[in-house]
């Protein structure tokens, strides 16, 4: 079975991807997308780029929710101290 490769994907495999940040999860974790071929990547706990799959998407959603709750709690604490 032969896979169909697009010209953009072939260009990326030769020249390299042009990753741009598509989504900021928290201060350390980003989701990246290649502007040429659309390949999506994220960084793992070791800081390495890994393909964005369902597992890493769920992890990123959980990290984002935890960061949001932590920021909200910090804001409430700060407000309580100022009152």
C-alpha positions in Angstrom: 0.0 0.0 0.0 1.4 3.4 -1.0 0.7 6.6 0.9 -0.1 9.8 -0.9 2.3 12.5 0.0 1.6 16.1 -0.8 4.2 18.4 -2.2 4.2 20.5 0.9 4.9 17.5 3.1 7.7 16.4 0.8 9.2 19.9 1.1 9.0 19.7 4.9 10.7 16.3 4.9 13.6 17.7 2.8 14.0 21.3 4.1 12.4 21.0 7.6 9.2 22.1 9.2 8.4 25.8 10.0 6.6 25.4 13.4 4.6 28.3 14.8 2.8 28.4 18.1 -0.8 27.6 17.5 -1.9 27.2 21.2 -0.4 28.2 24.5 -1.3 25.6 27.2 0.6 27.1 30.1 3.9 28.9 30.5 5.9 25.8 29.6 3.8 23.8 27.2 2.8 24.9 23.7 1.1 23.3 20.7 2.9 23.9 17.5 1.7 23.7 13.9 3.8 23.6 10.7 2.8 26.5 8.5 3.7 24.5 5.4 2.2 21.0 5.9 -0.1 21.4 9.0 1.7 18.8 11.1 0.9 19.4 14.8 3.4 18.9 17.6 3.6 19.6 21.3 6.4 19.3 23.9 6.4 16.6 26.5 7.6 16.7 30.1 11.2 16.5 29.0 10.9 19.5 26.6 11.1 17.3 23.5 8.8 17.9 20.5 6.4 15.0 20.0 3.5 14.5 17.6 0.2 15.8 19.0 -2.1 12.8 19.4 -5.2 12.2 21.5 -3.1 11.3 24.6 -1.1 14.6 24.5 -4.2 16.6 23.7 -5.9 15.3 26.8 -2.8 16.0 28.9 -2.6 19.5 27.5 -6.3 20.2 28.3 -5.8 19.0 31.8 -2.7 21.2 32.3 -4.5 24.2 30.9 -7.4 23.6 33.3 -5.1 23.2 36.3 -3.2 26.4 35.3 -6.5 28.3 35.0 -7.6 27.1 38.5 -4.3 28.0 40.0 -4.4 31.5 38.5 -8.0 32.0 39.8 -7.1 30.9 43.3 -4.0 33.2 43.3 -6.2 36.1 42.2 -8.8 35.4 44.9 -6.1 35.1 47.6 -4.6 38.4 46.4 -8.0 40.1 46.5 -8.7 38.7 50.0 -5.4 40.1 51.3 -6.1 43.5 49.9 -9.6 43.8 51.5 
